[in-house]
Amino acid sequence: MSRYHYLGAILLSLIFVISPPGASAGGGNNPTYDGTIAFGPQLLQMGDGCLALNGSVTSGRFFEDLKRIETGNRFEFTKGGRVVTDYPESLITSIRIVGQCAATFSNPPSSIFRDDSYALKFEVEWKDGMQLRPAELAPGVVHCTAYASIPIPRQDYTIPSIACQLTVDSKGVPLADHLIVSVYTADGKFLTRLSARP
């Protein structure tokens, strides 16, 4: 098994809908979670345009009422009065990439959004301290859909976006570990790294 688990290039035709999918609210740095943990939002200025990224991690009701308690130099997690040490068996990782930054009206990057298709690669890892190790993706449980948002008022174009879901095998992984998702262009150019943990 290779060190890196690429999903390969994802090439799908755009599916136009009236509105983009709803965003999930994450727990962020709060000690009690509402059902999700969030990737920090990012804005990427590229040579050929601008991208906005965000995302979240869910697993049924696992993160609902999960509490994080700082004990010395580490964290302890409880749920329903019981100590929880590991992630559940699998996590649903949702990532949204929008071909526009709110503060600018630059064109969507042509390296990502080309005519009526798009292409990306992902790499998923666990991080413990400074150590990275590959994460396992559930076979065949990867789904990406492209959307065109509602047109910008007084503008003659819509903003393309991509919503991807990856199912990650997390059985036995300590809750202290970060889930790292690296995003690449189809030709392997590194775009950014997203990180989330309770």
C-alpha positions as CSV (number, residue, x, y, z in Angstrom):
1,M,0.0,0.0,0.0
2,S,1.4,3.4,-1.0
3,R,2.1,6.1,1.6
4,Y,-0.4,8.5,-0.1
5,H,-4.0,7.7,-0.7
6,Y,-5.1,9.9,-3.6
7,L,-8.6,9.9,-4.8
8,G,-7.4,10.5,-8.3
9,A,-8.6,13.2,-10.5
10,I,-12.3,13.9,-10.1
11,L,-13.7,15.0,-13.4
12,L,-17.5,15.6,-13.4
13,S,-19.8,17.8,-15.5
14,L,-21.3,20.7,-13.7
15,I,-24.8,20.1,-12.4
16,F,-26.6,23.5,-12.2
17,V,-29.0,24.0,-9.4
18,I,-30.9,27.1,-8.1
19,S,-28.9,27.4,-4.9
20,P,-25.8,25.9,-3.3
21,P,-26.1,23.3,-0.4
22,G,-26.6,24.6,3.1
23,A,-23.5,25.0,5.3
24,S,-23.1,23.1,8.5
25,A,-22.4,24.9,11.7
26,G,-19.3,23.6,13.5
27,G,-18.1,23.5,17.0
28,G,-14.9,25.5,16.3
29,N,-12.9,25.9,19.4
30,N,-15.9,25.6,21.8
31,P,-15.5,23.0,24.5
32,T,-19.0,21.5,23.6
33,Y,-19.9,20.5,20.1
34,D,-23.2,20.8,18.2
35,G,-22.8,17.7,16.0
36,T,-19.9,18.9,13.7
37,I,-16.3,19.9,13.9
38,A,-15.2,22.6,11.4
39,F,-12.2,23.1,9.1
40,G,-11.1,26.7,9.3
41,P,-12.3,28.7,6.3
42,Q,-9.5,29.8,3.9
43,L,-9.1,32.2,1.0
44,L,-6.6,31.4,-1.7
45,Q,-5.3,34.0,-4.1
46,M,-4.0,32.2,-7.2
47,G,-2.3,33.4,-10.3
48,D,-5.5,32.9,-12.4
49,G,-8.2,33.6,-9.8
50,C,-9.4,33.2,-6.3
51,L,-10.8,30.3,-4.2
52,A,-12.7,30.2,-0.9
53,L,-12.7,26.9,1.0
54,N,-14.5,25.6,4.1
55,G,-15.7,22.3,5.4
56,S,-16.9,20.2,8.3
57,V,-16.6,16.7,9.8
58,T,-19.6,14.7,11.0
59,S,-20.4,11.2,12.2
60,G,-24.1,10.6,12.9
61,R,-24.7,12.0,16.4
62,F,-21.2,11.3,17.7
63,F,-20.1,14.9,18.1
64,E,-23.4,16.1,19.6
65,D,-22.8,17.1,23.2
66,L,-19.2,15.9,23.0
67,K,-17.2,17.9,25.6
68,R,-13.5,18.7,25.6
69,I,-11.9,19.2,29.0
70,E,-8.3,20.5,29.4
71,T,-6.4,18.4,31.9
72,G,-2.8,19.5,32.4
73,N,-1.1,19.5,29.0
74,R,-3.7,17.4,27.2
75,F,-7.4,17.2,26.5
76,E,-10.0,14.7,27.7
77,F,-13.3,14.1,26.0
78,T,-16.6,13.1,27.6
79,K,-20.1,12.4,26.2
80,G,-23.1,11.6,28.4
81,G,-20.8,11.6,31.5
82,R,-18.5,8.9,30.0
83,V,-14.9,9.4,28.9
84,V,-14.5,9.0,25.1
85,T,-11.0,8.4,23.8
86,D,-11.4,7.5,20.1
87,Y,-13.2,8.7,17.0
88,P,-16.2,6.5,15.8
89,E,-15.8,3.9,13.1
90,S,-16.0,6.5,10.2
91,L,-16.2,10.2,9.6
92,I,-18.0,12.1,6.8
93,T,-15.7,14.9,5.6
94,S,-17.5,17.6,3.6
95,I,-15.5,20.2,1.7
96,R,-16.8,23.1,-0.3
97,I,-14.6,25.0,-2.8
98,V,-16.0,28.2,-4.3
99,G,-14.5,29.8,-7.3
100,Q,-14.7,33.3,-5.9
101,C,-13.5,35.2,-2.8
102,A,-16.2,37.5,-1.2
103,A,-13.9,40.5,-1.2
104,T,-13.1,40.4,-4.9
105,F,-14.8,39.7,-8.2
106,S,-11.9,38.0,-9.9
107,N,-12.6,35.1,-12.4
108,P,-12.8,31.5,-11.0
109,P,-9.3,29.9,-11.4
110,S,-9.0,28.2,-14.8
111,S,-6.7,25.6,-13.2
112,I,-9.7,24.3,-11.2
113,F,-12.9,25.4,-13.1
114,R,-12.6,24.7,-16.8
115,D,-15.7,25.3,-19.0
116,D,-18.3,22.8,-17.6
117,S,-16.0,20.6,-15.7
118,Y,-13.6,20.6,-12.8
119,A,-10.6,18.6,-11.5
120,L,-9.1,18.0,-8.1
121,K,-7.1,15.5,-6.1
122,F,-7.2,14.9,-2.3
123,E,-4.8,13.4,0.2
124,V,-6.1,12.4,3.7
125,E,-3.9,11.9,6.7
126,W,-3.9,11.8,10.5
127,K,-1.6,14.1,12.5
128,D,-0.4,13.3,16.0
129,G,1.9,16.1,17.1
130,M,4.3,16.5,14.2
131,Q,3.8,13.0,12.9
132,L,1.7,12.3,9.8
133,R,0.3,8.9,8.8
134,P,-2.1,8.0,5.9
135,A,-5.8,7.8,6.6
136,E,-7.9,5.2,5.0
137,L,-10.9,6.1,2.8
138,A,-13.9,3.9,2.7
139,P,-14.0,2.2,-0.8
140,G,-16.2,4.0,-3.3
141,V,-17.6,6.4,-0.8
142,V,-16.4,9.7,-2.4
143,H,-19.0,12.0,-4.0
144,C,-18.4,15.4,-5.6
145,T,-21.0,17.7,-7.1
146,A,-20.5,21.0,-8.8
147,Y,-23.0,23.8,-8.4
148,A,-23.6,27.2,-10.0
149,S,-24.7,29.7,-7.5
150,I,-27.3,32.4,-8.0
151,P,-26.0,35.0,-10.3
152,I,-24.3,38.0,-8.8
153,P,-26.6,41.1,-8.9
154,R,-25.7,43.4,-11.8
155,Q,-23.1,40.9,-13.0
156,D,-23.3,38.6,-16.0
157,Y,-22.0,35.4,-14.5
158,T,-22.5,32.9,-11.7
159,I,-20.0,31.6,-9.2
160,P,-19.1,28.0,-9.6
161,S,-18.5,25.8,-6.5
162,I,-17.7,22.2,-5.7
163,A,-19.0,20.2,-2.8
164,C,-17.2,17.0,-2.0
165,Q,-17.9,14.3,0.7
166,L,-15.2,11.8,1.7
167,T,-15.8,8.9,4.1
168,V,-12.8,8.3,6.3
169,D,-12.1,5.2,8.3
170,S,-11.5,6.4,11.8
171,K,-11.9,3.3,14.0
172,G,-9.4,3.3,16.8
173,V,-8.0,6.7,16.0
174,P,-7.5,8.9,19.1
175,L,-9.7,12.0,19.4
176,A,-6.5,14.1,20.0
177,D,-5.4,13.4,16.4
178,H,-6.1,16.0,13.7
179,L,-7.7,15.0,10.4
180,I,-5.7,16.6,7.6
181,V,-7.1,16.9,4.1
182,S,-4.6,18.2,1.4
183,V,-6.1,19.6,-1.8
184,Y,-4.3,19.5,-5.1
185,T,-5.0,20.4,-8.7
186,A,-5.5,17.6,-11.2
187,D,-1.8,17.9,-12.3
188,G,-0.6,17.5,-8.6
189,K,0.0,21.2,-7.7
190,F,-0.5,21.6,-4.0
191,L,-3.3,24.1,-3.2
192,T,-3.9,24.0,0.6
193,R,-4.2,21.8,3.7
194,L,-7.3,21.7,5.9
195,S,-7.2,20.5,9.5
196,A,-9.9,19.6,12.0
197,R,-10.2,17.9,15.4
198,P,-12.5,18.3,18.4
